[in-house]
Amino acid sequence: MIDQSAHAPSARQTNWAGNVTFGAKQLYAPSSVARLQDIVAAGTAVRALGTGHSFNTVADTHGVLISVADLPRSIEIDREARTATVSAGLRFGELTGTLHRSGFALHNLGSLPHISVAGACATGTHGSGVGNRSLAGAVRALEFVTADGGIVSLERGDADFDGAVVSLGALGVVTRLTLDLVPAFEVQQWVYEGLPQDRLLRRFDEVMSEAYSVSLFTGWHGGPIDQVWLKQRVAGDGPRTAPSRWKGATLADGPRHPVPGVAAEHCTQQQGVPGPWHARLPHFRLEFTPSNGEELQSEYFVARHDAVAAFEALDRVRQQFAPLLQIGEIRTVAADDLWLSPAQGRDSVAFHFTWVPDTTAVTPVLGVVEEALAPFGARPHWGKVFTTPPDRLRELYSHYADFERLTERLDPAGTFRNDFLAHHFPRTG
């Protein structure tokens, strides 16, 4: 825990993966919004820090780094409106149990329950499912502290709302979010192994629509898909039994970890055992650290109708990137209207890459992947490693210029800008 008083960060203050050492001169963890306002108003270079699960410098700064984890924690459920207003520093795993006990759920969850609500939404983090939007898609309202120490509140439908939810921390420090809720539900999870690649490519939409949430795991070795994780909502008639064979794949005979050869004890329960939505939709359990962080990650979103062609393009160059891969994952994400969401305006398929922890070796192959996916307008995940240049990002996001104008209006002095934003959203004026 970061001490509430300002102090110089430890030389070992890094992100979760350890590939980024934060350059902040001071760290704060204020225990009140009033104190947060004072810190922000006094700063000239300020960034908010979530749980540090981003793999790039999106949260870094040479000035003041602020954690909101110590702000007063609250979960306010409005049963009539079906919303929950929560403090931004809460991790999803600290929120979901309370929602479930109240009879509610979130529509979607990411692979890790360890990530903070504010950080996940600000970077466009997502789960999976052809009908499921990203985590930010549940945001109905948000509140944040601006550069002058004031507080701005926005609701869905407000002029600036779609630009402020996935904001990369460029507009201020988020303190509260209001999230849409759905009735609580149960999920069964199965893993199938050895899905023939030709079967997947012939029936991609059918495969990805088989369950509420579907994830494909592949080592990009040119053979069958290693694993298919099916997360199926339990229907009103109760749990169902899974067949031993499905589309040419075989039901796993025990729990599986996405990375071949790794023990599955950290993973959420499989083999069709029914459980609450929050104990099945993530891949990993809150009570365990999913790994020691020895990895890098990249992810690219293409329109769902381009998924098969994009898969084939990656398959043609797989020998150039597969040796550096621990595992790849393919998921679907429903479209939303948020300006910087990688799924903005189009139902999407996300190609995820978990790399070995070697930045020097991985960086060149990012270019190989990005070149292969370039014809499909691939948008990178904002919290992961990528090399897509700013002029290309401007082409990929129709609201890129709108977001630039929004940041200049709400933060004219650039208090919340850092090297990441300066590179990807360079101000020319």
C-alpha positions in Angstrom: 0.0 0.0 0.0 1.3 3.5 -0.9 1.5 5.7 2.1 -0.9 8.6 2.1 1.8 11.2 2.5 3.9 12.0 -0.5 7.2 10.2 -0.8 9.7 9.3 -3.4 8.9 6.0 -5.1 11.1 3.0 -4.5 13.5 2.2 -7.3 11.5 -1.0 -7.7 8.2 0.7 -8.1 7.0 -1.1 -11.3 3.9 -2.2 -13.0 2.6 -5.7 -12.4 4.6 -7.3 -15.3 7.8 -5.5 -14.2 8.5 -4.2 -17.7 7.8 -0.5 -16.7 9.5 1.3 -13.9 7.5 4.3 -13.0 9.3 7.6 -13.3 7.1 9.5 -10.7 8.9 11.9 -8.3 6.1 11.5 -5.8 3.4 9.0 -4.9 0.1 9.8 -3.2 -2.8 7.6 -1.9 -5.2 10.2 -0.6 -7.9 9.1 1.8 -10.5 11.7 0.8 -11.7 13.3 -2.4 -11.0 16.7 -0.9 -7.3 15.8 -0.4 -7.2 14.4 -3.9 -8.5 17.7 -5.3 -5.8 19.6 -3.5 -3.0 17.3 -4.8 -4.3 17.5 -8.4 -4.7 21.3 -8.2 -1.2 21.8 -7.0 0.4 19.5 -9.6 1.8 20.3 -13.0 2.2 16.6 -14.1 -0.3 14.2 -12.6 -1.4 10.6 -13.5 -3.8 8.2 -11.9 -2.5 4.6 -11.0 -4.9 1.7 -10.9 -3.6 -1.8 -10.1 -0.7 -1.5 -12.5 -1.9 -4.2 -14.9 -1.1 -2.2 -18.0 1.9 -3.4 -19.9 3.0 0.0 -21.3 3.5 3.5 -19.9 -0.1 4.7 -20.1 -0.1 5.3 -16.3 3.5 6.6 -16.0 4.5 10.2 -15.2 7.6 12.2 -14.4 5.6 14.1 -11.8 2.9 13.0 -9.3 1.4 9.5 -9.4 -1.9 9.1 -7.5 -3.5 5.9 -6.4 -7.3 6.1 -5.7 -7.3 2.7 -3.8 -7.5 4.5 -0.4 -10.4 6.7 -1.2 -13.5 5.9 0.8 -14.9 2.6 -0.5 -18.6 2.5 -1.4 -21.0 0.4 -3.4 -24.4 2.1 -3.7 -27.0 -0.1 -5.4 -30.1 1.5 -6.9 -32.5 -1.5 -7.3 -35.1 0.5 -9.2 -32.6 1.9 -11.7 -30.5 -1.3 -11.8 -27.2 0.5 -11.2 -24.4 0.5 -8.8 -22.3 3.6 -8.0 -18.9 2.5 -6.9 -15.6 4.1 -5.8 -13.1 4.0 -8.6 -10.3 2.2 -6.7 -12.3 -0.9 -6.1 -11.1 -4.0 -7.9 -13.8 -6.0 -9.7 -13.3 -9.0 -7.4 -14.1 -6.7 -4.4 -17.3 -5.5 -6.0 -18.9 -8.6 -7.6 -19.7 -10.5 -4.5 -21.7 -7.7 -3.1 -23.6 -7.3 -6.3 -24.4 -11.0 -6.5 -25.7 -11.1 -2.9 -28.0 -8.3 -3.8 -29.4 -10.2 -6.7 -27.5 -8.4 -9.5 -24.6 -8.9 -11.9 -22.4 -7.0 -14.4 -23.0 -8.0 -18.0 -19.3 -8.9 -18.5 -16.0 -9.4 -16.7 -12.4 -9.5 -17.8 -10.0 -12.4 -17.4 -8.7 -11.1 -14.1 -10.9 -10.0 -11.2 -7.8 -8.3 -9.8 -8.0 -5.1 -12.0 -9.6 -1.9 -10.8 -12.9 -0.7 -12.1 -11.6 2.8 -13.1 -8.4 1.5 -14.7 -10.2 -1.2 -16.7 -12.8 1.2 -18.1 -10.2 3.9 -18.9 -8.2 1.5 -21.2 -11.1 -0.3 -22.9 -10.5 -3.6 -21.2 -13.1 -6.3 -22.0 -14.3 -9.9 -21.5 -15.8 -12.0 -24.2 -19.1 -12.8 -25.9 -20.7 -11.9 -29.2 -23.4 -9.9 -27.4 -21.2 -8.5 -24.6 -19.7 -5.1 -24.7 -16.5 -4.2 -23.0 -16.4 -3.4 -19.3 -16.7 0.3 -20.1 -19.9 -0.4 -21.9 -21.6 -0.7 -18.5 -20.7 2.8 -17.4 -23.8 5.0 -17.1 -22.1 7.9 -15.3 -18.7 8.9 -14.0 -17.2 11.6 -11.8 -13.6 12.8 -12.0 -11.3 15.5 -10.7 -10.0 17.9 -13.3 -6.7 19.8 -13.5 -7.9 22.8 -11.5 -9.2 20.5 -8.7 -12.8 20.8 -9.7 -15.2 17.9 -10.1 -17.0 17.0 -13.3 -19.9 14.6 -13.5 -21.1 13.1 -16.8 -24.0 10.8 -17.6 -24.7 8.7 -20.7 -26.3 11.1 -23.2 -24.2 14.1 -22.2 -22.1 15.6 -25.0 -18.7 14.7 -23.5 -19.7 11.3 -22.1 -18.6 9.0 -25.0 -15.2 10.7 -25.0 -14.7 10.5 -21.2 -15.3 6.8 -20.4 -12.3 5.3 -22.2 -10.1 8.3 -21.6 -6.6 6.9 -20.9 -6.5 9.1 -17.8 -6.2 12.2 -20.0 -9.1 14.1 -18.6 -8.6 13.7 -14.8 -8.7 11.3 -11.9 -11.9 9.3 -11.8 -13.4 8.9 -8.3 -16.8 7.3 -8.9 -18.5 5.3 -11.6 -22.1 4.3 -12.0 -22.5 0.9 -13.7 -25.5 -0.8 -15.3 -26.6 -4.0 -13.7 -28.4 -7.1 -14.9 -30.1 -9.8 -12.8 -27.7 -12.2 -11.2 -27.1 -15.5 -13.1 -25.2 -18.7 -12.9 -22.6 -20.0 -15.4 -21.2 -23.4 -16.3 -17.7 -23.6 -17.8 -16.3 -26.3 -20.0 -13.0 -26.6 -21.8 -12.7 -28.5 -25.1 -9.4 -29.4 -26.7 -8.2 -29.9 -30.3 -10.8 -27.9 -32.3 -9.9 -28.5 -35.9 -8.7 -25.2 -37.5 -10.6 -25.8 -40.7 -13.8 -26.3 -38.7 -13.3 -23.1 -36.9 -12.7 -21.1 -40.0 -15.7 -22.5 -41.8 -18.0 -21.9 -38.8 -16.3 -19.1 -37.0 -19.5 -17.2 -36.0 -21.2 -20.4 -35.0 -18.3 -21.4 -32.7 -18.0 -18.0 -31.1 -21.8 -17.9 -30.5 -21.9 -21.3 -28.8 -22.0 -19.8 -25.3 -22.4 -16.6 -23.4 -18.6 -16.2 -23.4 -16.2 -18.1 -25.7 -12.4 -17.9 -25.7 -10.1 -19.7 -28.1 -6.5 -20.5 -26.9 -3.9 -21.2 -29.5 -0.1 -21.4 -29.7 -0.3 -20.5 -33.4 1.5 -23.8 -34.3 -0.6 -24.4 -37.4 -2.6 -27.3 -36.0 -5.9 -27.5 -34.1 -7.0 -24.8 -31.6 -5.5 -25.9 -28.3 -8.5 -25.1 -26.1 -12.0 -23.6 -26.3 -13.4 -22.2 -23.1 -17.2 -22.2 -23.1 -18.9 -20.2 -20.4 -22.6 -20.9 -20.7 -25.4 -19.2 -18.7 -27.5 -21.7 -16.7 -31.0 -21.6 -18.2 -34.3 -21.7 -16.4 -34.5 -25.5 -16.8 -31.2 -25.9 -14.8 -27.7 -27.1 -15.5 -27.0 -29.1 -18.6 -24.5 -31.8 -19.5 -21.8 -31.2 -22.1 -21.2 -33.8 -24.9 -17.8 -35.5 -24.9 -17.3 -34.3 -28.5 -18.1 -30.9 -29.9 -17.4 -29.7 -33.5 -14.5 -32.2 -33.7 -13.0 -31.1 -30.3 -12.8 -33.3 -27.2 -14.1 -32.4 -23.7 -11.1 -31.9 -21.3 -10.8 -34.7 -18.7 -9.8 -32.3 -16.0 -9.2 -28.6 -15.2 -7.0 -26.7 -17.6 -4.8 -23.5 -17.5 -4.7 -21.5 -20.8 -0.9 -21.9 -21.0 0.0 -25.5 -21.8 1.7 -27.3 -18.9 0.7 -24.8 -16.2 -1.3 -26.1 -13.3 -4.9 -25.0 -13.3 -5.4 -24.3 -9.6 -5.5 -20.6 -10.2 -8.3 -20.9 -12.8 -12.0 -20.5 -12.2 -13.9 -23.8 -11.8 -14.5 -25.8 -15.0 -16.0 -29.2 -15.9 -19.6 -27.8 -15.9 -19.9 -27.2 -12.2 -22.5 -24.4 -11.9 -21.5 -21.2 -10.1 -22.1 -17.5 -9.8 -21.4 -15.3 -12.8 -18.4 -13.7 -11.0 -16.8 -17.0 -10.2 -16.9 -18.3 -13.8 -16.7 -15.4 -16.3 -13.1 -14.5 -15.3 -10.4 -17.0 -16.3 -8.6 -16.6 -12.9 -9.7 -16.6 -9.3 -9.3 -13.6 -7.1 -7.8 -15.5 -4.2 -4.8 -16.4 -6.3 -2.3 -14.3 -8.2 -2.8 -15.6 -11.7 1.0 -15.6 -12.4 4.1 -13.9 -11.3 3.8 -11.3 -14.1 6.5 -12.9 -16.2 4.9 -12.0 -19.5 4.1 -9.2 -21.9 0.7 -8.8 -23.6 -0.6 -7.3 -26.9 -4.1 -7.3 -28.3 -5.6 -6.1 -31.6 -9.3 -5.7 -32.5 -10.7 -6.2 -36.0 -14.3 -6.1 -37.2 -16.0 -9.4 -36.6 -16.8 -9.9 -40.3 -13.0 -9.8 -41.0 -12.1 -12.4 -38.3 -11.5 -15.3 -40.6 -9.4 -13.3 -43.0 -7.4 -11.8 -40.1 -6.8 -15.3 -38.6 -5.5 -16.5 -42.0 -3.3 -13.5 -42.4 -1.7 -14.2 -38.9 -1.4 -17.8 -39.7 0.7 -17.0 -42.8 3.3 -15.3 -40.6 3.0 -17.4 -37.5 6.5 -18.8 -37.7 7.8 -15.2 -37.2 6.0 -14.6 -33.9 5.0 -18.0 -32.4 8.5 -18.7 -30.9 8.0 -15.7 -28.6 4.5 -16.6 -27.6 3.3 -18.3 -24.4 -0.3 -18.5 -25.7 -2.7 -16.6 -27.9 -6.4 -16.0 -27.2 -9.2 -15.0 -29.5 -12.4 -13.4 -28.2 -15.4 -11.5 -29.4 -16.5 -8.0 -28.2 -19.8 -6.3 -29.0 -19.8 -2.8 -30.5 -20.2 0.3 -28.4 -20.2 4.1 -28.9 -17.2 5.1 -26.8 -14.8 7.2 -28.8 -11.6 5.4 -27.9 -13.0 2.0 -27.3 -11.2 -0.5 -29.6 -14.7 -1.9 -30.3 -16.2 1.5 -31.1 -18.7 1.3 -33.9 -18.2 -2.3 -34.8 -18.7 -5.8 -33.4 -15.2 -7.0 -33.0 -12.9 -9.9 -32.6 -9.8 -9.5 -30.4 -6.6 -11.3 -31.1 -4.6 -11.5 -27.9 -0.9 -12.4 -27.5 0.8 -13.4 -24.2 4.5 -13.0 -25.0 7.6 -14.1 -23.2 8.9 -11.3 -20.9 11.6 -10.0 -23.3 10.8 -6.5 -24.6 13.9 -6.5 -26.9 12.8 -9.7 -28.6 9.1 -9.0 -28.7 9.1 -5.5 -30.1 10.2 -6.4 -33.6 7.5 -9.1 -33.9 4.8 -6.6 -33.0 5.5 -5.0 -36.4 5.0 -8.4 -38.0 1.6 -8.9 -36.3 0.5 -5.3 -37.0 1.5 -5.5 -40.6 -0.5 -8.7 -41.1 -3.6 -7.1 -39.5 -3.2 -3.7 -41.1 -5.7 -4.5 -44.0 -8.4 -5.0 -41.4 -8.0 -1.8 -39.5 -6.7 -3.5 -36.4 -6.9 -1.3 -33.3 -4.5 -2.0 -30.4 -5.6 -2.4 -26.8 -4.5 0.8 -25.0 -3.1 -1.0 -22.0 -0.8 -3.4 -23.8 2.3 -3.2 -25.9 2.0 -2.0 -29.5 3.9 0.0 -32.0 1.0 1.5 -34.1 2.0 5.1 -34.9 -0.2 8.1 -34.1 -1.0 8.9 -37.7 -2.4 5.4 -38.1 -4.4 5.7 -34.8 -5.9 8.9 -36.2 -7.2 6.8 -39.2 -8.4 4.0 -37.0 -10.5 6.1 -34.7 -13.2 8.4 -36.3 -13.4 10.4 -33.0 -9.6 10.8 -32.6 -9.8 14.5 -33.3 -12.8 14.9 -31.1 -10.9 13.4 -28.2 -8.0 15.7 -28.9 -10.3 18.7 -28.6 -11.9 17.3 -25.5 -8.5 16.9 -23.7 -7.4 20.4 -24.8 -10.7 21.9 -23.4 -10.7 20.1 -20.1 -6.9 20.0 -19.6 -5.4 23.0 -21.6 -2.2 23.0 -19.6 -1.6 19.3 -20.1 -1.5 18.4 -16.4 -2.6 14.8 -17.2 -0.4 14.4 -20.3 2.6 12.1 -20.1 5.0 10.6 -22.6 2.4 8.0 -23.7 -0.2 10.6 -24.6 2.4 12.9 -26.1 3.4 10.2 -28.4 0.0 8.8 -29.4 -1.9 12.1 -29.3 0.7 14.8 -30.1 -0.5 18.3 -29.8 0.7 20.5 -32.7 -0.6 23.8 -31.5 
